[in-house]
Amino acid sequence: MTETTLDASRVTADTLAAFSDAFNRHDADALMGWMTEDCVFEAAAGPEVYGTRFVGRAAVRAAFEAVFQSFPDAHWGHGRHYVIGERGVSEWVFTGTHIEGWRIEAEGCDLFEFRDGLIAVKRAFRKERPKQPA
């Protein structure tokens, strides 16, 4: 995983905070260490009612890396994390400059489902705002 050793039997708010820190480092290796082999990521945007769905570590990792490539300065700040049993929430403010030159700052959240101490499902939601010049 990372330098943070966490209880492998259950996910806590500290786990989600460390997961968020890995996003801010753009550390796909660390991120995938917290996810099940058959993990699911539902991105905030996409043509379906759930956005775009990625299934399995390879697809989820590629989706995360695509965000890091599209927004080289991507940052999820002001994090607040909650866990109740096998579900959790992370609230954040996403900021970043897209490689096309426009900037975003928007509140969002992730809804999580856990299994065997790992993240099985991550559903991302973000406020939709007009593109701002960088």
C-alpha positions in Angstrom: 0.0 0.0 0.0 1.7 3.2 1.2 3.6 4.4 4.2 0.3 4.4 6.1 -0.5 1.0 7.7 -4.2 0.5 8.2 -6.3 -2.2 9.6 -6.9 -4.6 6.7 -10.1 -6.0 8.2 -12.1 -2.8 7.9 -12.1 0.6 6.2 -12.1 3.7 8.4 -12.3 7.5 7.8 -8.5 7.4 8.1 -8.4 4.9 5.2 -10.4 7.3 3.1 -8.2 10.2 4.1 -5.1 8.2 3.0 -6.9 7.2 -0.2 -7.6 10.9 -0.9 -3.9 11.8 -0.2 -2.9 9.2 -2.8 -5.2 10.9 -5.3 -3.5 14.2 -4.5 -0.1 12.6 -5.1 -1.4 11.1 -8.4 -0.2 7.8 -7.0 -2.1 5.1 -9.0 -0.1 2.3 -7.3 -1.2 3.3 -3.8 -4.8 3.8 -5.0 -5.1 0.4 -6.5 -3.6 -1.1 -3.2 -6.9 -0.1 -1.5 -9.2 -1.5 -4.1 -10.6 -5.0 -4.7 -9.5 -7.0 -7.8 -13.1 -6.6 -9.2 -13.4 -3.0 -8.2 -15.9 -0.6 -9.9 -15.4 3.1 -10.5 -18.3 5.2 -11.7 -17.0 8.5 -13.0 -19.0 11.8 -12.5 -19.3 12.3 -16.2 -20.5 10.0 -19.0 -23.4 9.1 -21.2 -25.2 6.8 -18.8 -27.3 7.6 -15.8 -24.3 6.5 -13.6 -21.7 8.4 -15.7 -19.1 6.1 -17.1 -18.4 2.8 -15.4 -15.0 1.1 -15.2 -14.7 -2.4 -13.9 -11.6 -4.3 -12.7 -8.2 -2.9 -11.5 -6.7 -2.4 -14.9 -9.7 -0.3 -16.2 -10.1 1.6 -12.9 -6.4 2.4 -12.8 -6.5 3.6 -16.4 -9.4 5.9 -15.6 -7.6 7.4 -12.6 -4.5 7.9 -14.7 -6.5 9.6 -17.4 -7.7 12.1 -14.9 -4.2 12.8 -13.8 -3.1 13.3 -17.4 -6.1 15.5 -18.3 -5.7 17.6 -15.1 -1.9 17.6 -14.3 -2.6 19.8 -11.2 -5.7 17.9 -10.1 -6.3 18.3 -6.4 -9.1 17.2 -4.0 -9.0 19.5 -1.1 -11.0 20.2 2.1 -11.6 16.5 2.5 -14.2 15.2 5.0 -14.5 11.4 5.3 -17.1 9.2 6.9 -17.5 5.4 7.3 -20.6 3.5 8.5 -20.2 -0.2 8.3 -19.5 -1.3 4.7 -20.3 2.2 3.2 -18.5 5.5 3.2 -18.4 9.0 1.9 -15.7 11.5 1.1 -16.5 15.1 0.5 -14.1 17.4 -1.3 -13.5 20.4 -3.5 -11.9 19.4 -6.8 -9.6 22.0 -8.5 -7.6 21.6 -11.6 -6.5 23.0 -14.9 -7.4 20.9 -17.9 -4.7 20.3 -20.6 -7.0 22.3 -23.0 -6.5 25.4 -20.7 -9.7 25.7 -18.8 -10.0 25.6 -15.0 -12.4 23.9 -12.6 -13.3 24.4 -9.0 -16.3 22.4 -7.8 -17.6 20.6 -4.8 -18.0 16.9 -5.0 -18.2 13.6 -3.2 -17.5 9.9 -3.5 -19.8 7.2 -2.3 -18.0 4.0 -1.4 -18.9 0.4 -0.8 -16.3 -1.8 1.0 -15.6 -5.5 1.0 -12.9 -7.4 3.0 -11.3 -4.2 4.2 -10.9 -2.8 0.6 -12.9 -0.4 -1.6 -15.1 -2.4 -4.0 -17.1 0.5 -5.5 -16.3 4.2 -5.8 -19.0 6.5 -7.3 -17.9 10.0 -8.0 -20.3 13.0 -8.0 -19.3 16.6 -8.8 -21.1 19.9 -9.2 -21.3 20.9 -12.9 -19.9 24.4 -13.4 -19.2 26.3 -16.6 -15.6 26.1 -17.8 -13.5 29.0 -16.5 -10.4 30.4 -18.3 -7.1 29.3 -16.7 
